[in-house]
């Protein structure tokens, strides 16, 4: 089919990169934002603008909050068709409680899982999930959306398409093909070391775009390869769900054997029992960690089989001082506080898996590395965006002569993916500050603004890219850069007006989570304005040379 292996790799790199680049652009950009998802949460939820807190008292703060929790309407609505008979208004049998926090979290993420009576699947569980103020146990308003951790972060790995995990499958396939594109890119570019130092910014748009595409691809090649690979490792259980499908019976047997060996009950006993002091159990866990010379920050506290004689409490150490997320779990009998198990050192396979997962998610304390993650993600965005531009620039005049619409379609989709994504993001942040906090389902309104802004960007990109059919640059690029810049500045101004936390206050107080988001928005505005200025000049240079008459003359010649 191809004259050489290198040409086949070029075909693979071009077409897989083009088709899946639209997905990978979203993955890279929102992955970069997700590095600071908790900080974005604080910007978007003014009630959480206080310093990070340690895990609060379970007995005095968490337990009363758990006892008040019930699943929200959206979670209950998902049970339709999965229950024999009517869905109960209240769920009384609690399967588990859990509370999680990190060194970056001012609030505590708490969840409660409830058994569903008469469910077709006996393991069916419905969850209530809240953000809790650790200082007094108050639950943040349900309608508020923690934009960073509840929207941008899942958008990074699932596109927020939850039906049958469709988005996760799409992203997984894109990540797999990205590995192939990285390998094929290395094969294509034999002078890869030279391209590390080559960027001719004053040459043609096609030449500059290709240089920047190669440069960013080479510089961040290890980053791109590692994160594509570890992302696939993290979601291997979804992509290969053999434990819950073909091997379901064997999986259940394995869990029962493990329960016998560890002493942690797999099922409820069916006999009620009161709960002892979890705070005392946490203190004992911290004492045992201290005896081993380990930090005693608590990252996760969970209770399984709540209210049952078989209930047990698990306490895990926070992952601030190591790559793995949480670890050194210690488990106690909930009713008496008796030590049931102290997790042994991980096996080699488990250690590798935890290391790769922890390095991808990066919950440990290392701010320089966190910013390097952001840089790597943005370099991925630049690599993909310049790939789009090169594809269009290389073909648009040829397509214009032939009357083909291929370049026009690709250019419009590229505009939507690159600048349209920025418009949607800034529009969502602006809506977050302008919509009143008391608005019911405020988070749903913010999501509507995001998707609506992106859809309008798509329509604008197609409406304004007629110039591409004439071999000229699309003005949509410049116009959407200006819109994104305006939206970013407006979000910063709206934050200052609605909360009083302007940059003068947040910078002087050293409250960098909010100041950092504002400064990042202003940086985005500056880059977008510079890009718009550059695009304006390119448009003026191309206009005299690519009139319809010139195109017609070129076609006749």
N, C-alpha and C positions, 0 to 999 in steps of 0.2 A: 504493500500500500504506500509506503514511504521509501524514499531513496536511501535514507540512513536512519540510524537509531536517534540521532540528534534531532532530525526533523520530526520524528514521531513524538519526541519529548516536547518540542516546540508547539506542536498541535495540541497535545495534552495540556500544556501549561496555559496556552491562550484560551482555549474554549472552556475548560473546567474553571480556570481563574475568572473568566468573564461571567459565566452563569452563576457560580457560587460566590463570586465576589460580593454580590449584593447582600448575601446573608453574612459573610465574614466581616463586612464593614460594620454591620450592626453588632456583631459579636465583639469585635475589637474595641469599638467606641464605648459601648456600654460596659464592657469588661474593664476598660480604663476608669470609667466613672465608678464602677463597683469597688475599686480599690479604696475609695473613700465614701462608701455607701453610708456608713454611720454618720459621717460628718454632713453629708447631704441631708440625712434624716433630721439632724438638728437644725439645719437651715430651714427645712420645710415644715418643721413642727416646733414652733417657738416654745411650747410648754416643756420641751426637753432640753432647753438651752441652759444646762448646768453641768458641772464637772462630772466626769465618770465616777461611779460609785462601786464599791465592792458588793459581792452578793449579800443582800439583806438577810435579816433574821427570818428563818423559815417559820418558826413558831409564831412570831408576832406580826410579820408582814405578809409573807407568801401564803401561808395556810389560809388565813381569812379571805385573801383574794381568790384563791383557788375555789373555796367553798361557795363564793358568789358567782362563779363563772358558769355560763351556758353557751352552747354554740350559737352563732349568729344566723340570721335568716338565710344568707347565701349558702352557708355550709349545710344547713338542713335541707335546702331546696335541692341539693345535689343527690339526696337520698331517694328522690322520686323514682319509682320503678324498681328499687332495690330492697323494698320492704313489703312483706305480706300483710296487707291491712293498712290502716292509717298511720301516719308518722306521729309519734307522741309529741306533745307540746313541751315536755320537760324530760330531760335525761338524768336518771338518778344513779345508775351504776357507772362508777368512774374506773376506768382501766388504768390510767396513768396520769401523773402530774409531772411537769418538767419546768425548770427555770434555767435560763442560759444568759450569760453576760461575758463581756470581754473588757480589756483595759480601755477600749474606745467607746464603750456604751454607757451613757448616763442612765438609760432606762434598762429594765430587765425584760427580756422576752419570756413570757410564760405561756404554757399551753396545757390544756386538759383534754384527754381523750375519753370518750364515753361509749359504752356498749350500746348498740342499737337493737331494741327489742324486736323480735320477729323478722330480723334481717335475713335475706336469702343466703348471705355469706355469714356464717357464725362469727367470723373475725372482723366483720364490718365495724368500723370505728368512726365517729364523727368528732371533730376537734373544735375547741374554742381556743383562739389565739389572741393574746393581748400584749400591749406594751405597758409596763407597770413602773410607776415612779417609786424607786426603792426607798425614798425618804419617808413616805407615809403610806405606801400601798395603793395610792390612787391609780385607777386605770385611765390611760389616755383615751380621749373620745374615740369611739368606734369608727366614726365617719372619716377620721383623719387618716390620710395615706402617708406612710413613711416611704417617700418617693425613692430614696436610695436603695434600701434593703428590700422593699416590697414591690418595686416596679422596675427600676433600672437593673438591679442585680438579676432577677429572674429573666428579664428581657435578654440579658447577655447569654444565657445558656438555653433558654426555651422559647424565645421570641414571644413569650406570654401566650402561646398557643397550647392550652392545657388539654384539649380533647385527645384522649388516648396518647398523651405525651407526644403529640405530633411535632410540636416545636423542638423538643429535645432530640427527636429522631432526625429532623432536618439539620439541626446544628451539628449533630454527631456525624452525619454523612458529609457535611461541609468540612468538618475538621479532618475527616479521613482523606477527603480529596485534597485538602490543603497540604497534608503531608506529601501526597503525590506531586502536587504543584511545586512544593519546595525542592523535592528531589529533581524533578524535571527542570526546574529553574537553574539548579547547579549544573546539570548536564548541558543545558543550552549555553550558559555563560562560561566559556572556557577560561576567560581572563578575569576570573572573579576577584582576584586580589587587586587588579588594576581598577576595577569598577568601584572598589571601596573608596578610592580617592578621586573619582571622576564625577564632576557635575558642571555642565556648561550652561549656566543660567542665561547667558546672552544669546544662545543659539535659538533655533526655531522652537516653537511650542512642542512639536513632536520629539525633537532631540532632547530638550530639557526634561520633558516628562519621562522619557525612557531612562535618562541618567538618574533622575531622582527615584524612579521605580527600582532600578538596580541597586542604587546606593542604600536606600532604606531596607530593601530586601536582604542585602548582604550584612549590613550593620546589625540588624535584629534577627538574623537567621536562627541563631541558637534559641533566642526567646520564642520566636514563632513556632519552631519545631517542638520545644519542650511543652509549651502550653497547649498546643493541639493534641499532643500525645497524652499529657496528664488529664486533660479534659475528657478524653475517651476512657481513660482508666477510672476516673471518678464515677462515670455513668455506665460502667460496664454491666452493672446489675440490671439496668434498664434495657441495654442493647442485647444482652444475653440472659434473659430471665429464667434460666433453667431451674433455679431453685424453687421458684413459685409456679412452674408450669410442668414440664416433663418430670422433674424430680421432686414434685411437691410432697409426696408421701415420704420420700427419703429425707427431705428437708425437715419435716415435722418430727420424724424419728430422731434425727440428729439433734434437734433442739431439746427433745426430752432427755436424751443421753447426756447432753451438755448440762441440763438442769440438775441431773443426779450428780454429776461429777463436780459441779461448782457449788451446789447447795442453794442455788437461786431458783425458786419455784417457777415452773413454766406456766402453770395454770392456777386459777383461784381455788381455794379450798371450799368455798361456799359457806364459810363460817365467819361472822363478823368479829372484828377485834379493834380496840382503840389504838391510836398511834402514839408512840412515845415521843420524847423530845428530839426532833431532828437536829436542832441546834447543838445538842450534846454529841450527836453522831458526827456532825460537821467538825466540831472541835476535836474529836478523837481522830478523824481523818487528817486534820491539819497537824496534830501532834505526831502522827506516824510519818507524814511527809517530812516534818522538821527533823525527825530522828535520822532520816536518810540524807539530810542536807539539801532538801528541795524547798523551793518557794511554796508558800501555803495559800496562794490565791485560788479561790474556788471558781471554776468555770461553769460547772453544770451540777445541779441537784435534781434527781428524779425519784419518783415513787411509783413502783409497779404494784398492781392489784390493790389499789387504794381501798381502805376500809375492810380488807379481808385478812384472815389469819395468816395467809401466805404473803402478805405485803412485805416488800423490802425496799430499802432506801439505798440509792447509789450516789456517791459523791465523787466527782472527777476534778482533777486539778486543772487550772486554766493553762492555756498554751502560750503564755506571754514570753517564756524563756526558752522555747524550743520550737522546732518546726511543726511537729504533730499538733493537731487541734486541741484535743483534750486527752488526758491519760491518767495513769496511776489511780484507776478506779478502786474505791473501797466500798463494800456493800454491807449493810446492816439489816437485821430483822427489824421491821418497822415498829412492832408492838413492844419490843424489849430493848432495842439498841444493841443486841448481841451481834458481834462481828461474824458475818457469814463467809466473807471471802475478800482477799486482797489480791487484785489482779497480778499475775506473775509477769515477768518481762516478756515482751512480745517475741514471737518467732521471727526469723529472718524475713519471711514473706510478708508478715503483717507490718514489720518495721518499714520495709520498702514501700508498701502501699500507703501507710500513714505519712511517711516522709513526702512522697509525691503529692498526696492530697493536700497536706499542710503547706507545701511550698507553692502549690497552685492557688490556694485560698488565702494564704498569707495573713493569718491572724496573730502572728507573733509580733513582738515589739521591735520594729526596725524601720524607722521613718525614711531613711535614705533608700533602702530597698523598695519600699512602697512607692516612692516617686520614680524609681527606675522601672517599676512595673507600669506605671502610667505612661512613661516615655516609650516603653516597648509597645504598649497598646496603640499609642498615637502614631508611632512609626509604622505599625501595621496598617492603620487607616490611610496614611500617606502613600504607602506602597500600593494599596488597592486602588485608591483614587487616581494616582498617576497611571496605573495600569488601564483604567477606564479611559483616561484622557488620551493615552497613547493609541489605544485601539481605535478611538474615533478619529484622531488626527491623521492616522495612517490611511484610513479608508474613506474619509468623508468626501474628498474631491473625486475619487474614483466612483463612489456611490452616486455623487451628484451628476456626474456625466452619464451614468447608466440609468438614472432615474430611480435608483433604489432607496428605500426608506430605512435600511438597516442601521446606518450610523445615526440617523435621527432618533430612532427608538432607543438605541443604546445610550446616546447622550442624554435623553430625557430621563431614563431610568437612573443614570449616573448622577445627574443633578439632584434627583429626588433622594437618592440614597445618601449622598454626601451633604449637600447644603440643606436639603429638606429635612434630614434627620436633626441637624442643628436647630432649624426653625422649630420643629416639634418639641425638642428638649427645652429650649428657652421659653416657648409658649406655655409649656406645662409648669415651669417654675414661676413664670409671671402669673399664671392663673392661680397657683398655690397661694401667692401673696395677695391677690385681689379678691378671691372668693372669701366670704366670711367664714370664720372657724365654726360658727354655729349652723352652717348650712348642712342639712341632712345629706348623707352620702356625698360629702365633699370630695372624697377620693375618686368616686366614680365620675364626677364632673371633670376632675383633673385629667383622668384617663381619656375622657371624651375629647377634651381640648387637644391632648397630645395626638390622638389618631386623626382628628379632624384637620389639625394644622398640617400633618404629614400628607393627608389626602389632597389638601389644597395645594401643597407644594408640588405634588404629582401633576395636578391639572395645569398649574402654572408652567411647569417644565415642558409639557407637551404643547401648550398654547403658544409659548414664546420661542420654540426652537426651530421655527421654519427656516432660519438662516443656515442651519446645518445642512439642509437639503440643497443649499446653494454653495456649500463648501466653506461657509464662514462660521465663526464661533457663535454659540448660542448666548444671547443676552441674559438668559435665565440664570446662568452661573453668577453673573455680577449682581443681578437684582436680588437673588436669594441670599447672597453674602451680605448685602445691605440690610435685608430684613432680619437675618440672624443677629447681626451686630446691634440693630435697634432693639430687638427682643432681649438680648443679654443686658444691655444698659438699663432697659426698662425694669428688668427683674431686680437689679441691684438697687435702683431708685425705689421700687415698690417695697423691697425689704426694709429699707431705711425709714420710709414713711409709715409703714404699718406696724413695725415693731420697735422703732427707735434704735435698732442695732446697726447704725451706719458704720462705715469703715473707720472713722475717727475713734469711735467708742470701742469697737471690737479689737482693733490693732493695738490701741493704747492699753487695753485690759489683757492683751495676750490671749484672747479667745479665738484661736485660729480655726476651729471648725467652721464658724460662720464667716469669719474674715477670709478664710481660704476659698470658700465657694464664691464670695463676692469678687475676690481678686481673679479667680479663674474665669468668671463670667466677663470681667473687663478685659482679660487677656484674649478671650475668644473674640470679643468685639474688635479689639485692635487688629488681630490677625485677619478677621473677616473684612475689615475696612482696607487693610493693605492688599488683600487678595482682590477686592472689588476695584481698587485703583489700578492694579496690574491688569486685570481683565478688561477694564475700560480702555487702556492703552492698546492692548492686543486687538480689541474690536475695531478701534480707529485705524490701526495699521492694515487690517484685513479687508475693511469695507471697500476701498477703491479697487482692490485687486480681484474681488470676487463678486462682481455685479452679475445679474442674470445674463446680460449680454456677453460678458466674458466667459461665463460657463457655457453658453450656447456656442460661442466661437470655439472654445476648447473642444466641445463635443463634435463640431463639424470638421475641425482640423484632424 
